[in-house]
C-alpha cells in the first residue's frame, strides 16, 4: 500500500459556489496535499470556475449547464470524458463527494479501473422540501422523485466500497435506509482561520442599526429547507429588544424571505447579501450569537465555523444539530419550527453570554487535522479491503 496516495475528488458542487460540500473539498484537499498526497479534483463548473483554478493542473473542470433554480450550481455535460485521466494518473482512491452526474462518473471510473471508491453523504437530497425547491415544484413529478430518492441513494452508495457520514446521527439514518459500510468522518473546520482573535468590530458597527446592541447572525443558503421563516418570526417577537438579525447569503428563496420580512415589518432584520469566503471570519466575529433554524443539516459546518469563532449557536433540535449543540455549554436548542422557542433561546444566550464557554473545544474536535486523520484511515481501509478481496 502506497504511503503517499493519489486521490481523485469528484463533486457536482465546486467553485464559485460556497457551501458545505465545497468547504469540505477545499479543506481536505489542502490538508492532504500539505501532507504530501496528490489530490486531483474532477468537478462541474463554468468559465468562472476555470478562471478561479487557472494554473492548477490537478483540477479538471467539466463543461456544465447552469442550474436555473440555483445559478451557483451546474449540471456536468459528459463528465466521463474527463475521467480518462483517472487511469492515466494511476489513482489509488476515488472519493465521490456528491451522488449525481460527477458521482456517477466516479462510479464508472472506479469500476472500470478497479479503484476503490469512497462516497460521502453530504446533503439531504432525499427530502421532499429539497426536491420541491431544487428539482420540481410539480406535485406529481416531485412525489415521484421523492419516492425514488432513497432507492437511488441505496443504488449509488452501496456501490461504493465505503461510505462516510459527517455525524453519527446521519450514519444511523443511512443504515436505517439500507446503506451499508458506513463510517463517521466529519467535515472539518479551519480553527485558525475562524478564531476569536478575528476583529469584527468595524463590520458590526456598519451592520447594526442605531440603538441595537446585540446581533444574531445567519450564514448560508437562502432556501426553503433552511427554515428561515422560524428565525424571521422569532425576530418579530424580539422587536424593540435591541436585538438585530443579519442574514448573509443568497439562494432560490431570497425573494420569499425578503418579502416575508417586509410583510412582518421587521426593521430589526438586515439582509447582507452574498459574502466571499475571505469575508466570512469577520462576519462571525461581528455577531453575539449564531442561529441556524434548519432541519436538514447533515453536520452544519457553518455552526462549527461560528463556534470556532467563539460564538454560541442557537439551532433546531434535529438531525446533526442535536448532536452538535450542547445546551448551556456551546449554545441552545429549540424545537424545530418553534419561533417562540427560538426567540427565547436567542435571548437566553445573549443575556447569559458568560455561561457559554465550550465553543472552541467543540470546534477543535472537528479541526482539519483530526478530520483528515479519520479520512485517511478510511482511504487506507478501502484500499486494504479492495486488495484482500
N, C-alpha and C positions, 0 to 999 in steps of 0.2 A: 504494500500500500504506500503510495507516494506521501512524503512528509508535507510537501507543498502542492496544493491542489489547483487544478484548472477548473473553474466553476462557471457555469452558464446560468445567468439570471434571465428569466422570461417574465414579461409583465405587459399587460394591456394598459396599465396606468403608469405614466412616466412624465418627466418634464415636458412642458412647463406646468403641468398640474401639480397641486400641492395637497396631499392627503396622507393618510397613514401608510398606504402601500408605497408611495414614493419615498416617504421618510425612511421606511424600513429598507428599501432597496439601496438608497444612498448611504445610510448609516452603516449597514452591514458591509456594503462594498468597500467603503473607505477603511473600515477596521480590518477586514480580511486582507486587503491589499497592503495595509500597513504591516501586517504580519508576514508578508511575503507570498501570499497566494495570488493567483491571477483570476480576476473576475471579469467576465465578458457579459455585457447586457444586450439582450435582444428585446426591443420594446417598440410598441406602436408610437407614431409621432408624426410631426409635420415639419415644415421648413424652420419654424422657430426652435423645435427640438434639435434639429440638425445644427442650427446655429449655436445653441447652448452647449453642445457636446463636441463642437468642432475641435479637431486636433486629438481627440481621444479615440485611438484606433481599436479600443476594446468595446466600443458601443456601436451597435448596429441598429439603426432606426429603420423600421419597416414602414413603407408608404401606407398611409391610412386615410380614411374618410372621416370627416368631422362628425361628431355625435351631436345631433341638433338639440337634444334635450339638455345637454351639458357640454358646452363648447370646449371645455378644457380637455375633454376625452376624445379619443379617436378609435375607429374600427380599423384594424390592420387588414390590408389587402394582400393576399398571397404571402403570408408570413413564412411559409415552408421554404421559399426560395433562399432566404437568409440563413435558414437552419443548416444548409450545406456546410456552413462554416464550422459547425459543431464537430463534424467528422474531420475536417481539415486541421483543426486546432488540437484534436485528440483530448476532449474534455474528460474529466474524471467524474463529475457530478452535474446534474441539471436540476435547477431549482425553479419551479413554476410558482410565481407569486400570485397569479390570477388564473382562473379556470376557463377563460373564454378563448378568443382567437389565438392569442400568443400562448396560452396554456395548452391548447390542443396541439399547437406546433411543437411545444416542448415534449408532449407525449410521443408524437410521431418521431421526433429526433432521438429521443431516448430509446424507444423500442427498436428503431431501425439500426441504431449504432450500439445497442446493448450497453447503454449507460444508465446507471441508477438515477431515479427521479425522486426528488422531494417536492411535495406540494404544500402550500400554505393556505389556510382558510383565513383570509383577511377580513372579508366583508360579508354582511348578512344579505347576500343576493337572493336568498331563498324566501325572503319575507314579502308578503303581499304589498305592503306600503312602498317598498323599494321598487318592486316590479311596476306598480302603477305609475310611479313618478318617472322612472328612467326608461321603461320599455314600452308600456302601453297602458293608457287610461281607459281603454275599451274594456267594459266589464267582462264580456265573453272571452276575448283574447287574453286579458290579464289573468282570468281564472284558469285558463288552460295552461298558461306559462307557469303560474303558481303551483299547479298540480304536478308539473313536470320538473320543478326546480330541485327538489330533493333527490328524485331518481337520477337527474343529471349529475348532481353533486356526488352521488354514490358512484355513478359511472366514471367520472373523472378521477376522484381522489382514491378510489380503490384500485386504480391502475398505476398509482404512484407507489414506490417502494416504501416510503414513509410519508406521513402527513404531520405537519406541525400546526398546533393551535396556540394562539398567543396567551391563553389563560386556561386554568383548569376547568372553569365553567364552560368554555367553548369546547374543550376536549370531551367533556361529558355529553354535551349536546350532539357532537359529531358521532360519538359511539352509540348514542341512543337512536340516531338516524341511520345506523348501519355502515358507518365509515370506520374502517379498521386501521391498525398500525399507526395510531395517533400518539404523538408525544407533545409535551408542552415546551415551546420555545418562544419566549416573549419577544415582542419588538422592543427595540432599545430606545433610550433617550440619552441625548448628549448632555450629561450633567455638568460639563464645563461651559458649554455654550449657554445653557439655561441655568441661571445661577442667581442667588440673592444679591450677588455683587453687582449685577447689572443695574444701572441707574435709569429709572423710568420717570423721574420727577418732571422733566420738561414735557414729555408726551402727556403725562397725567394732567398737567396744568392746561394743556391745549384741549384735552378731551372733556374734562369735567366742566359743566356749565356753572356759572356763578352761583354760589350758595350751596352746591352739592359737595359733601365732604367725603363720601365713600363711593367706591367704584367696583362694580361687578363686571366681569369680562366673560364673553363667549368668543371662541375662535373655532372656525370650522365651516363646513359646507352649509349653505342655507337651503335646506331641502326638508320635505315633509317628515321624513323618518327621524330627523334630528329633534322633533317635538319642541321647537322654539315657541310654539303657542303657549306652552306651560310657563316659560320664562317671561313672556310678554304679559300674560295675565297676572303673574306674580308681581311684576313691576307696576301694574295698575294698583295693586294693594299697597305698594310701597311709595306711592306718590306723596310728596310732602315730607318724606322721612330723611331727605338729604342723601339718599342712595340712588345712584345712576347706573344704568347698564350700558355697556359699549359692546356692540356686536360687530365682530370682524369676520369678513368673508363674503363670498358670492355664491350663487347657485341657482338652480331652477325655481326655487320658491321665494326668491328675494322679493319679487313684487308682492307676493302674497303676504309676507311678513311686514314689509313696509306699509302696505295698505292696512293691515291689522293694527299696527302701532298708531297710524293716523286715525283710524276709526275709534280706537280706545283713548285717543288724545294723550298719548304717552310723551309728555315733554321731558321725561326722565330716561328716555331710551335714545341712544345715538347709533346709527349705522355708519361704521367707519369704512366700509368697502373692503376691497382686496388689499392684503398686506403681503409684501415679498418675504421670502424665507428669512432674509437677513434682518428684517424688521421685527420678527416675532418675539425674540427675547425681551425687547424693550416694551412691547405691549404687555407681556406677562408681568414685567417688573412694575408697570404703571398701575396695576389693579390692587384691590384688597383681597378679593375672593374671586375664584373662577367657578362658573356654573355650566354644567352640561346636563340638560334635561333629556337627552337621547335615550331611547330604549333599544338601540340597535348596535351597541358598541361591543366589538369582539375583544377590545382591550382599552380603547380610549387614550390614544397616545397623547392627545392634547392635555388630558388630565395629568399625565406624568410630566409633561413639559411645564405645566403650571406648578406642580409640586416641586420639581427640580428648581424652580424659581423661588421657592419658599412660600407659595400661596396655597392656602387651604382650598379644597374643592367641595362644592355642593352639587350633588348629582342624583340622578334617578336610581333607585334601589332595584336594579335589574341587570341581568347578564354580568358582563365583566366589571361594571362599576360597583356591583355588590361586593365583589371580591377585592377590589382595589381600595375603596373608601372605607376608612375605619372611623366610625362616629366618635367625636370628641378628641380624636388624635390628629388626623390629617384632613378632616372635613366632616361633612354631614350628608346623610342620605334622606331622600323623601320618596313617598310612594309615586310610582310612575304616573304622570299626568296630573298630579295633585298640585295645582298652582298655589293654593293656600299653604300647603306644607313646604313648598319651595320658598315662598316668601318668608315664612317663619324661620326656616333653616338659614337663609341668607342673613337675616337679622341676628340670629343666634351667633353665627360665626363672626360677623362684623363687630358685635358688641362684646365678644369674648375672645378676641384675637390671641391673647396670651396663652390660651388653653391649647392651641393647636401648634404642635412643635415637632411632628414626626414626618413632615412632608419630604424633606431631603432624604431622610432614612428610607422612606418608601421608594423614592425615585432611584436611590442608589442600588436597590435590588434589581433595577431594570437598566443599569448602566450598559453602555456599549460593550465594554469588556466582558461582563458577565453573560450578557445575551449572546455574544459571539462565541464564547466558550461552549455554550449549550448547542448553538447551531453547528459548530464544527464537530462536536460529538455525534450529532445526528447525521452529518455527512459521512463520517467515518463508519458509523453503524450501517448506513445504507450501502456503502461500498463493500463493507465486510460481508453483509448478508448476500449481496449480489455475487461475490466471489465464491462463497460457500455453496450457494445454490447452483 
